[in-house]
Amino acid sequence: QYIEHADVSSAAEPIGKLFDLITTMLSRTGRLACGLILLLPNKELGLLNQQRGDLVQRIKANRLALDLSQVYGPTFALDLWRRLSEVFRFSDVAARVVDDDALRALGEIAARTDLASGPRTVVDVLKIAAARYRDGATRPYGLLDLVGSFERGEVAFDGLSRIQLAVRQALAHELVRGHPERERAVRLMAAFPTSGLSLALQTREGVRDAVDDLQRLAGG
């Protein structure tokens, strides 16, 4: 039964019935060979908390609640790729398809609801990386490839295209436009919108001086 009944002012319609069902099942834990799975979007969960917050607390107290939004954290893309490679037995080529830095960046982007659409964004980018590998790519899908996919609009589930917009605006700035190393630095920094491009990656990618220049000029 759909939780948001036409009359939500009464706890008995329909949340009262759900409350009775769940409390009855909880009282028979270990004796009732039956299970019940509820998938609750945030809207319905909010209504439950409003009408019968004690019901939600009882479920959580019995460790029967799982917040799926917590699963899609910054490590989700890397964890998913490793799991897929194990299940479908392509661990020997997984690192040649997409590198770990790109997966970490993808996870960070996907964890931002203002920038991406969570797991759908991750899966979409993994499809792009896999297609690139099948087409004969000679190196793994990396950080610049990831940002390029967003920049070119190849990622279907990219939120409101904010990464694309931010990168284009930054590249058009007079401090960046026409300076290849600074353009490269901007794209790499866009890959890590929350934690920022680490000093180790700046050094490895050869953009340490360009990043320093941009910070100095922007601040001056």
C-alpha positions as CSV (number, residue, x, y, z in Angstrom):
1,Q,0.0,0.0,0.0
2,Y,1.4,3.4,-0.9
3,I,2.2,5.3,2.2
4,E,1.1,8.7,1.1
5,H,-2.7,8.1,1.4
6,A,-5.2,10.8,0.4
7,D,-5.7,11.4,4.1
8,V,-2.4,11.6,5.8
9,S,-3.7,13.5,8.9
10,S,-4.6,10.3,10.6
11,A,-1.9,7.9,11.8
12,A,-4.3,5.1,11.1
13,E,-4.4,6.0,7.4
14,P,-2.3,4.2,6.3
15,I,0.8,4.4,8.5
16,G,-1.1,3.0,11.5
17,K,-1.7,-0.3,9.7
18,L,2.0,-0.4,8.7
19,F,3.0,0.2,12.3
20,D,0.8,-2.7,13.5
21,L,2.3,-5.0,10.9
22,I,5.9,-4.2,11.7
23,T,5.5,-4.2,15.5
24,T,3.7,-7.6,15.3
25,M,6.6,-9.0,13.2
26,L,9.2,-7.6,15.6
27,S,7.4,-9.2,18.5
28,R,7.8,-12.6,16.8
29,T,11.5,-12.3,16.0
30,G,13.0,-15.8,15.8
31,R,9.6,-17.4,15.7
32,L,8.2,-16.2,12.5
33,A,9.7,-17.6,9.2
34,C,8.8,-14.5,7.3
35,G,10.6,-11.4,6.0
36,L,9.5,-8.0,4.8
37,I,11.5,-5.5,2.8
38,L,10.5,-1.9,2.5
39,L,12.0,0.4,0.0
40,L,11.4,4.0,1.1
41,P,12.4,7.1,-0.8
42,N,13.2,10.2,1.2
43,K,9.7,11.6,0.7
44,E,8.0,8.6,2.3
45,L,10.6,8.3,5.0
46,G,10.0,11.9,5.9
47,L,6.3,11.2,6.2
48,L,6.9,8.2,8.4
49,N,9.1,10.3,10.7
50,Q,6.5,12.9,10.8
51,Q,3.6,10.6,11.6
52,R,5.2,7.8,13.5
53,G,8.8,8.6,14.3
54,D,8.8,5.8,16.9
55,L,8.3,3.2,14.1
56,V,11.4,4.3,12.3
57,Q,13.4,4.3,15.6
58,R,12.2,0.7,16.4
59,I,13.3,-0.5,13.0
60,K,16.7,1.2,13.4
61,A,17.1,-0.1,16.9
62,N,16.8,-3.6,15.6
63,R,19.5,-2.9,13.0
64,L,17.0,-3.6,10.2
65,A,17.5,-0.3,8.4
66,L,20.0,0.4,5.6
67,D,20.5,3.9,4.3
68,L,21.6,3.2,0.7
69,S,22.8,6.8,0.3
70,Q,25.6,5.9,2.6
71,V,26.7,3.1,0.3
72,Y,27.5,5.6,-2.5
73,G,30.4,7.3,-0.8
74,P,33.7,8.5,-2.4
75,T,35.0,4.9,-2.6
76,F,32.0,3.5,-4.4
77,A,33.3,3.7,-7.9
78,L,36.6,2.0,-7.0
79,D,34.8,-0.6,-4.8
80,L,32.3,-1.4,-7.5
81,W,34.9,-1.8,-10.3
82,R,37.0,-4.1,-8.2
83,R,33.9,-6.2,-7.3
84,L,32.8,-6.4,-10.9
85,S,36.2,-7.5,-12.0
86,E,36.1,-10.3,-9.4
87,V,32.6,-11.5,-10.2
88,F,33.0,-11.3,-14.0
89,R,36.6,-12.5,-13.9
90,F,38.4,-9.7,-15.7
91,S,40.8,-8.7,-12.8
92,D,43.7,-9.3,-15.1
93,V,42.7,-6.4,-17.4
94,A,40.8,-4.2,-15.0
95,A,43.7,-1.8,-14.4
96,R,44.2,-1.5,-18.2
97,V,40.6,-0.3,-18.6
98,V,40.5,2.5,-16.0
99,D,43.1,3.6,-13.5
100,D,42.5,3.9,-9.7
101,D,42.9,7.7,-9.7
102,A,40.1,8.1,-12.2
103,L,37.9,5.8,-10.1
104,R,38.7,7.8,-6.9
105,A,37.8,11.0,-8.7
106,L,34.6,9.5,-10.1
107,G,33.6,8.3,-6.7
108,E,34.2,11.8,-5.3
109,I,32.1,13.4,-8.1
110,A,29.3,10.8,-7.8
111,A,29.0,11.4,-4.1
112,R,28.1,15.0,-4.7
113,T,24.4,15.2,-5.4
114,D,24.8,18.7,-6.8
115,L,27.3,17.4,-9.4
116,A,26.1,13.9,-10.4
117,S,23.4,11.3,-10.1
118,G,25.2,8.9,-7.7
119,P,25.5,5.3,-8.9
120,R,24.0,6.0,-12.3
121,T,26.9,8.4,-13.0
122,V,29.4,5.8,-12.0
123,V,27.9,3.1,-14.2
124,D,27.7,5.5,-17.1
125,V,31.4,6.5,-16.9
126,L,32.4,2.8,-16.5
127,K,30.6,2.1,-19.7
128,I,32.5,4.8,-21.5
129,A,35.8,3.5,-20.1
130,A,34.9,-0.1,-21.2
131,A,33.9,1.0,-24.7
132,R,37.1,2.9,-25.0
133,Y,39.1,-0.2,-24.0
134,R,37.2,-2.3,-26.5
135,D,38.0,0.2,-29.2
136,G,41.7,-0.5,-28.7
137,A,42.9,2.2,-26.2
138,T,46.6,1.9,-25.5
139,R,46.4,3.3,-22.0
140,P,43.8,3.2,-19.1
141,Y,41.0,5.7,-18.9
142,G,42.5,8.4,-16.6
143,L,41.8,11.7,-14.9
144,L,41.9,13.8,-18.0
145,D,39.7,11.3,-19.8
146,L,37.2,11.5,-17.0
147,V,37.0,15.3,-17.0
148,G,36.9,15.2,-20.8
149,S,33.9,12.9,-20.8
150,F,32.0,15.5,-18.6
151,E,33.4,18.4,-20.6
152,R,32.2,16.9,-23.9
153,G,28.8,16.0,-22.5
154,E,29.3,12.3,-22.9
155,V,28.1,11.4,-19.4
156,A,24.3,11.0,-19.5
157,F,23.8,11.2,-15.8
158,D,25.9,14.3,-14.9
159,G,23.5,16.1,-12.7
160,L,23.0,19.6,-14.0
161,S,26.2,19.6,-16.1
162,R,27.9,21.7,-13.5
163,I,31.3,20.2,-14.0
164,Q,31.1,20.9,-17.8
165,L,30.1,24.5,-17.1
166,A,32.8,25.1,-14.4
167,V,35.5,23.7,-16.6
168,R,34.5,25.7,-19.6
169,Q,34.3,28.9,-17.6
170,A,37.7,28.3,-16.1
171,L,39.3,27.5,-19.4
172,A,37.9,30.7,-20.9
173,H,39.4,32.8,-18.1
174,E,42.3,35.1,-19.3
175,L,44.6,33.5,-16.7
176,V,44.1,30.1,-18.3
177,R,43.2,30.6,-21.9
178,G,46.1,29.9,-24.2
179,H,48.3,28.3,-21.5
180,P,48.3,24.6,-22.1
181,E,49.8,23.7,-18.7
182,R,47.3,25.8,-16.9
183,E,44.5,24.3,-18.9
184,R,45.7,20.9,-18.0
185,A,45.9,21.9,-14.3
186,V,42.3,23.2,-14.4
187,R,41.0,20.0,-15.8
188,L,42.8,17.9,-13.3
189,M,41.6,20.0,-10.4
190,A,38.1,19.6,-11.7
191,A,38.4,15.9,-11.1
192,F,38.5,16.3,-7.3
193,P,35.8,18.9,-6.5
194,T,35.7,18.1,-2.8
195,S,39.2,17.1,-1.6
196,G,41.2,19.0,-4.3
197,L,44.1,17.8,-6.4
198,S,46.7,16.5,-4.0
199,L,50.3,17.6,-4.1
200,A,51.4,14.1,-5.0
201,L,49.1,14.1,-8.1
202,Q,50.2,17.7,-9.0
203,T,53.8,16.5,-9.0
204,R,53.1,13.3,-10.9
205,E,51.0,15.0,-13.5
206,G,53.6,17.8,-13.9
207,V,51.2,20.7,-13.0
208,R,52.6,21.7,-9.7
209,D,54.1,25.0,-11.1
210,A,50.9,25.7,-13.0
211,V,48.7,25.3,-9.9
212,D,51.0,27.5,-7.9
213,D,50.9,30.1,-10.7
214,L,47.1,30.1,-10.8
215,Q,46.8,30.3,-7.0
216,R,49.3,33.2,-6.9
217,L,47.7,35.1,-9.8
218,A,44.2,34.6,-8.7
219,G,45.1,35.7,-5.2
220,G,47.1,38.7,-6.4
